[in-house]
Amino acid sequence: MSIPASFDDVTPQWLTETFRGSGVIPQDARVLDTDLERIGEGIGFVGQIARLRLRYDRELADAPGSIIAKLPSGDEGARAMNNLYGLYEREVRFYAEIGRDVGLGTARCYYAASDPEADRYLLLLEDLGVSGRMGDQVDGCSHDEVILAVSELARMHSAWWSSPRLASLDWMHAGADLVRAGMLFAYPNAYPQTLQTFGERLHPRIRAVADELAGRILRLLERIEGATPATIVHGDYRLDNMFFGHNGAPYRLAVVDWQSPNRGWGAYDLAYFMGGSMPPERRRECEKDVLAAYHDVLSEAGVRGYSRDQLWEDYRGSLLVYLGIFMVSGALLEITNDRAVALTNAIFERLSAAIMDLDALDLLPA
C-alpha cells in the first residue's frame, strides 16, 4: 500500500487495510469513518499533526477510539530542518525499531512508514491525550514533575550508557555530528535573522559573541566528545513533548516527538529540559537538586566513572550547544501564531538566563 501524502489520503478504507494487516482490528472488521482535528500548532513540532477519531462497524474493545497521525510539514523552513537533520526518517525508524524498549515511556505505534525518495512519511500513534495530561512548556511544571521527568530521563540514559547496541543503530547519527552540520552549514545564514527577531530576549554578552559562536561551539564539542560516554539522547526533551499519566494510566511519564534521537551525551537532554522548560526563578530553586537526582539514578543503575563535577561541566556546556541549535531553529521554524511566539520568546529568555547564571560563556574556547 502506498504511503498517504496528506491527511485526506488517510481514508477509512486505507485505515481498514492497514489495521487489518497489523492486527489492530480483526480481518472482518472495518473503519467506517474518521473525524479529523488538527493539533500541535504553536508547540514547536516540525510536521503536521492531527487527531483522528475513529468509528468502526461494531464495538471493538481493543481497537483505538482515536489516534495521532503525523505527516511532514508543508512549511519550507521545516522542510529545510528535515533536510539538514533527517528528522522524519529518524522518527519512523525509532518507532519501527526501538520505540517499545528505549527505556522511556512512549506512545504505541500502529503504523510507521517512509519513502525518502518520494518525500513521504507517516506515523499513526497512540493518542496519549486519552490517558494523560500534556505538559505546557510556556507555563512550566511542578517540582515533582521536574524530578519525575529528569529521573525517567536518567533511566533511559543509563540503560544505553556506553552500550554496544548503539553501534547497530546506523540511522541514529552521533549528536556531535548533527551539531556540526548545523553550525557549519546553517548557522552563518540563520543567526542574523534570529538575532533580528529574538535578539532582545538574549543578554548583551550573548549577542556580542553571536557572530563567532558557531566556531567556538565546534571546538567545545571536541572537549565534550572526548570526556563523556555516549548514550541515546532524545534531542527535544521538553514539556510540550511530555504526557503525565492520569490515575490508572500504564505510565507516569510518556514522551513523544522522537525526530531527534541521537548517540550523544546525556547532559544535553538535561540542559535542554531545564534551560528551555523552566522559568528562571523556578530553575534556580531546584537546579542543583535536579542534577543530583539525575546523577543518583545513573549511579543506582550501575553507571561508573562519571562524577557530579563532570555532569555539572557537561550541563553548562550543553546550554551553549542548545543556544547554537536554537540560533538556527529561530530562523527556520514556522512561528505563525501567538502561542508559537510566546514559546520561542520563553525559550530564548530562559536559555539566556541559564547561560548567564552559570557563567557558561566562560567555557567557550577562545
C-alpha positions as CSV (number, residue, x, y, z in Angstrom):
1,M,0.0,0.0,0.0
2,S,1.2,3.5,-0.8
3,I,2.1,5.9,1.9
4,P,-0.5,8.7,2.2
5,A,0.7,12.1,1.1
6,S,-1.9,14.1,3.1
7,F,-4.5,13.6,5.8
8,D,-7.2,13.3,3.1
9,D,-5.4,10.2,1.9
10,V,-5.8,8.5,5.3
11,T,-9.2,7.2,4.4
12,P,-11.4,4.7,6.3
13,Q,-10.6,2.2,3.6
14,W,-6.9,2.7,3.9
15,L,-7.1,2.5,7.7
16,T,-9.1,-0.7,7.5
17,E,-6.5,-2.4,5.3
18,T,-3.6,-1.1,7.4
19,F,-5.2,-2.0,10.8
20,R,-6.1,-5.5,9.5
21,G,-2.6,-6.0,8.2
22,S,-1.0,-5.1,11.6
23,G,-3.6,-6.9,13.7
24,V,-5.1,-3.8,15.3
25,I,-8.5,-4.9,14.2
26,P,-9.9,-8.4,13.1
27,Q,-9.9,-9.3,9.5
28,D,-13.6,-8.9,9.2
29,A,-13.8,-5.5,11.0
30,R,-13.9,-2.1,9.2
31,V,-13.2,1.5,9.9
32,L,-16.4,3.3,8.9
33,D,-15.4,6.9,9.2
34,T,-13.0,9.3,10.8
35,D,-13.2,12.8,12.3
36,L,-10.0,14.8,11.9
37,E,-8.8,17.5,14.3
38,R,-5.6,19.5,13.6
39,I,-3.4,19.8,16.7
40,G,0.1,20.7,17.7
41,E,0.1,24.2,16.2
42,G,2.3,26.6,18.2
43,I,4.2,24.0,20.2
44,G,7.3,23.6,18.0
45,F,6.5,20.4,16.2
46,V,8.3,20.2,12.8
47,G,5.4,18.4,11.0
48,Q,1.7,18.2,10.6
49,I,-0.2,16.5,13.4
50,A,-3.8,15.6,13.6
51,R,-6.1,13.6,15.9
52,L,-8.3,11.1,14.1
53,R,-11.4,9.9,15.9
54,L,-12.4,6.5,14.6
55,R,-15.7,4.7,14.2
56,Y,-15.9,1.0,13.5
57,D,-18.6,-1.2,12.1
58,R,-19.0,-2.7,15.6
59,E,-17.7,-2.5,19.2
60,L,-14.1,-3.4,19.3
61,A,-12.7,-3.5,22.8
62,D,-9.0,-3.4,21.9
63,A,-9.2,-1.0,18.9
64,P,-8.2,2.6,19.5
65,G,-11.0,5.2,19.6
66,S,-8.6,7.9,18.4
67,I,-5.1,8.0,17.1
68,I,-2.5,10.7,16.3
69,A,-1.3,11.0,12.7
70,K,2.0,12.7,11.8
71,L,2.9,13.9,8.3
72,P,5.8,16.1,7.0
73,S,5.3,19.8,7.3
74,G,4.2,21.9,4.3
75,D,6.4,24.8,5.6
76,E,9.6,25.5,3.7
77,G,11.6,26.2,6.8
78,A,10.5,22.9,8.5
79,R,11.4,21.0,5.3
80,A,14.9,22.7,5.4
81,M,15.2,21.5,9.0
82,N,14.4,17.9,7.9
83,N,16.9,18.0,5.1
84,L,19.6,19.2,7.5
85,Y,18.9,16.7,10.3
86,G,16.9,13.9,8.7
87,L,14.1,14.3,11.3
88,Y,11.2,12.4,9.6
89,E,13.2,9.3,8.7
90,R,14.7,9.0,12.2
91,E,11.3,9.2,13.9
92,V,9.9,6.5,11.6
93,R,12.9,4.3,12.3
94,F,12.7,4.9,16.0
95,Y,9.2,3.7,16.3
96,A,9.7,0.8,14.0
97,E,12.9,-0.5,15.7
98,I,13.3,0.6,19.3
99,G,10.3,2.6,20.4
100,R,9.0,-0.1,22.7
101,D,12.3,-0.8,24.5
102,V,14.1,2.5,24.6
103,G,13.7,2.7,28.3
104,L,11.3,5.7,28.4
105,G,7.5,5.7,28.1
106,T,6.4,6.3,24.6
107,A,3.2,6.1,22.5
108,R,2.2,2.8,20.9
109,C,2.9,2.9,17.2
110,Y,0.2,1.5,14.9
111,Y,2.0,2.3,11.6
112,A,5.4,3.7,10.6
113,A,6.5,4.1,7.0
114,S,8.8,6.3,5.0
115,D,9.8,6.8,1.4
116,P,12.6,9.4,1.4
117,E,12.9,9.5,-2.4
118,A,9.2,10.4,-2.7
119,D,9.4,12.6,0.5
120,R,6.6,10.7,2.1
121,Y,6.5,9.8,5.8
122,L,3.6,8.8,8.0
123,L,3.2,7.7,11.6
124,L,0.0,6.6,13.3
125,L,0.4,6.7,17.1
126,E,-1.5,6.1,20.3
127,D,-3.4,9.1,21.5
128,L,-1.8,9.8,24.8
129,G,-4.3,12.6,25.5
130,V,-6.8,9.8,26.4
131,S,-4.7,8.6,29.3
132,G,-2.5,11.6,30.3
133,R,-2.1,15.3,30.5
134,M,0.2,17.1,28.1
135,G,2.8,19.3,29.5
136,D,2.9,23.0,28.8
137,Q,6.3,24.5,28.2
138,V,5.2,28.1,28.4
139,D,3.6,27.5,31.9
140,G,6.3,25.2,33.2
141,C,5.6,22.4,35.7
142,S,5.7,21.5,39.4
143,H,8.8,20.4,41.3
144,D,7.5,16.8,41.5
145,E,7.0,16.8,37.7
146,V,10.5,18.1,37.1
147,I,12.0,15.3,39.3
148,L,9.9,12.7,37.5
149,A,10.9,13.9,34.1
150,V,14.6,14.0,35.0
151,S,14.6,10.7,36.8
152,E,12.9,8.9,33.9
153,L,15.4,10.6,31.5
154,A,18.3,9.3,33.6
155,R,16.8,5.7,33.5
156,M,16.8,5.8,29.7
157,H,20.3,7.3,29.6
158,S,21.7,4.7,32.0
159,A,20.1,1.8,30.0
160,W,22.1,2.9,26.9
161,W,25.2,4.2,28.6
162,S,28.2,3.1,26.5
163,S,26.0,0.3,25.2
164,P,27.4,-1.8,22.3
165,R,23.9,-1.8,20.9
166,L,24.4,1.9,19.9
167,A,26.7,0.8,17.1
168,S,23.8,-1.2,15.5
169,L,21.6,1.9,15.1
170,D,23.1,3.1,11.9
171,W,20.3,5.5,11.3
172,M,20.9,7.3,14.6
173,H,23.7,9.8,14.0
174,A,26.2,11.0,16.5
175,G,24.8,14.1,18.2
176,A,28.1,16.0,17.8
177,D,27.9,15.4,14.0
178,L,24.4,16.8,13.9
179,V,25.5,19.9,15.8
180,R,28.5,20.3,13.5
181,A,26.2,20.2,10.4
182,G,24.0,22.9,11.9
183,M,27.0,25.1,12.9
184,L,28.8,24.7,9.6
185,F,26.0,24.8,7.0
186,A,23.1,26.6,8.6
187,Y,24.3,28.9,11.4
188,P,26.1,31.6,9.2
189,N,22.9,32.4,7.3
190,A,20.4,31.8,10.1
191,Y,21.8,33.7,13.1
192,P,21.4,37.2,11.7
193,Q,17.7,36.6,11.2
194,T,17.3,35.0,14.7
195,L,19.0,38.0,16.3
196,Q,16.8,40.4,14.4
197,T,13.7,38.6,15.6
198,F,14.6,37.4,19.1
199,G,17.8,39.3,19.9
200,E,16.2,41.4,22.6
201,R,15.5,38.2,24.6
202,L,19.2,37.5,24.8
203,H,21.7,39.0,27.2
204,P,24.0,41.6,25.6
205,R,27.1,39.4,26.3
206,I,25.4,36.6,24.3
207,R,24.6,38.8,21.4
208,A,28.2,40.0,21.4
209,V,29.6,36.6,20.7
210,A,26.9,35.5,18.2
211,D,29.0,36.1,15.1
212,E,31.7,33.7,16.4
213,L,29.6,31.3,18.4
214,A,29.4,28.5,15.8
215,G,33.2,28.2,15.5
216,R,33.7,28.2,19.3
217,I,30.9,25.6,19.8
218,L,32.7,23.4,17.3
219,R,35.8,23.5,19.5
220,L,33.8,23.0,22.6
221,L,32.3,19.8,21.1
222,E,35.7,18.3,20.8
223,R,36.2,18.6,24.6
224,I,32.7,17.2,25.4
225,E,33.1,14.2,23.0
226,G,36.4,13.2,24.4
227,A,35.2,13.3,28.0
228,T,31.6,12.0,28.0
229,P,30.4,8.4,27.2
230,A,27.6,8.1,24.6
231,T,24.0,7.2,25.2
232,I,20.7,7.7,23.5
233,V,19.7,11.3,23.6
234,H,16.1,12.3,22.9
235,G,17.2,15.7,21.4
236,D,14.0,17.6,22.0
237,Y,13.3,16.8,25.7
238,R,10.8,19.5,26.8
239,L,7.4,19.8,28.4
240,D,5.4,20.1,25.2
241,N,6.6,16.6,24.3
242,M,5.6,15.0,27.6
243,F,2.4,13.4,28.9
244,F,1.9,12.9,32.6
245,G,-0.3,9.8,33.2
246,H,-3.7,10.1,34.9
247,N,-4.5,7.7,37.8
248,G,-4.7,4.2,36.4
249,A,-2.6,5.0,33.3
250,P,0.1,2.4,32.3
251,Y,2.8,5.1,32.6
252,R,3.7,8.0,34.9
253,L,5.5,9.9,32.1
254,A,5.4,9.3,28.3
255,V,7.5,11.2,25.8
256,V,6.7,11.9,22.1
257,D,8.3,13.6,19.1
258,W,11.2,11.3,18.5
259,Q,12.5,13.1,15.5
260,S,15.9,14.0,17.0
261,P,17.2,10.9,18.8
262,N,21.0,10.6,18.5
263,R,24.1,9.0,20.0
264,G,25.3,11.8,22.3
265,W,25.9,12.9,25.8
266,G,23.1,12.7,28.3
267,A,23.6,16.2,29.8
268,Y,22.4,17.7,26.6
269,D,18.8,16.4,27.3
270,L,19.1,17.7,30.8
271,A,20.2,21.2,29.8
272,Y,17.6,21.3,27.0
273,F,14.8,20.5,29.5
274,M,16.0,22.8,32.4
275,G,17.1,25.6,30.1
276,G,14.0,25.7,28.0
277,S,11.1,24.4,30.0
278,M,11.8,26.0,33.4
279,P,11.2,29.7,34.2
280,P,14.5,31.1,35.6
281,E,13.4,31.6,39.2
282,R,12.0,28.0,39.3
283,R,15.1,26.6,37.7
284,R,17.3,28.4,40.2
285,E,15.4,27.0,43.2
286,C,15.7,23.3,42.1
287,E,18.7,23.1,39.7
288,K,21.2,21.5,42.0
289,D,18.7,19.1,43.4
290,V,17.6,18.1,39.9
291,L,21.2,17.4,38.8
292,A,21.8,15.4,42.0
293,A,18.7,13.4,41.4
294,Y,19.8,12.7,37.8
295,H,23.2,11.6,38.9
296,D,21.8,9.4,41.7
297,V,19.7,7.5,39.2
298,L,22.7,6.9,36.9
299,S,24.7,5.6,39.9
300,E,21.9,3.4,41.1
301,A,21.7,1.9,37.6
302,G,25.4,1.0,37.6
303,V,26.9,3.9,35.7
304,R,30.5,4.4,37.0
305,G,33.3,6.8,36.2
306,Y,31.0,9.8,35.7
307,S,31.3,12.3,38.5
308,R,28.9,15.0,39.6
309,D,31.6,17.6,38.7
310,Q,31.8,16.2,35.2
311,L,28.0,16.3,34.9
312,W,27.9,19.9,36.0
313,E,30.5,20.8,33.4
314,D,28.7,19.0,30.6
315,Y,25.4,20.6,31.7
316,R,26.9,24.1,31.4
317,G,28.5,23.3,28.1
318,S,25.3,21.8,26.8
319,L,23.4,25.1,27.4
320,L,25.8,26.7,24.8
321,V,25.2,23.9,22.3
322,Y,21.5,24.3,22.8
323,L,21.9,28.0,22.1
324,G,23.7,27.3,18.9
325,I,21.0,24.9,17.7
326,F,18.3,27.4,18.5
327,M,20.1,30.2,16.7
328,V,19.5,28.1,13.7
329,S,15.9,27.0,14.6
330,G,14.8,30.5,15.3
331,A,15.3,31.3,11.6
332,L,13.8,28.1,10.2
333,L,10.9,27.2,12.4
334,E,7.4,28.3,11.4
335,I,6.3,30.8,14.1
336,T,2.9,31.9,12.9
337,N,0.6,32.2,16.0
338,D,0.6,33.8,19.4
339,R,1.4,30.6,21.2
340,A,4.4,29.9,19.0
341,V,5.7,33.4,19.6
342,A,5.3,33.0,23.4
343,L,7.0,29.7,23.3
344,T,10.0,30.8,21.3
345,N,10.4,34.0,23.3
346,A,10.3,32.0,26.5
347,I,13.0,29.6,25.3
348,F,15.4,32.3,24.4
349,E,14.8,34.2,27.7
350,R,15.2,31.1,29.8
351,L,18.2,29.9,28.0
352,S,19.9,33.3,28.2
353,A,19.2,33.5,31.9
354,A,20.6,29.9,32.5
355,I,23.8,30.7,30.5
356,M,24.4,33.9,32.4
357,D,23.5,32.4,35.8
358,L,26.0,29.5,35.4
359,D,28.8,31.6,33.7
360,A,28.6,29.2,30.8
361,L,30.2,31.6,28.3
362,D,33.4,31.1,30.2
363,L,33.5,27.5,28.8
364,L,33.7,28.7,25.2
365,P,37.2,28.1,23.7
366,A,39.0,31.3,22.6
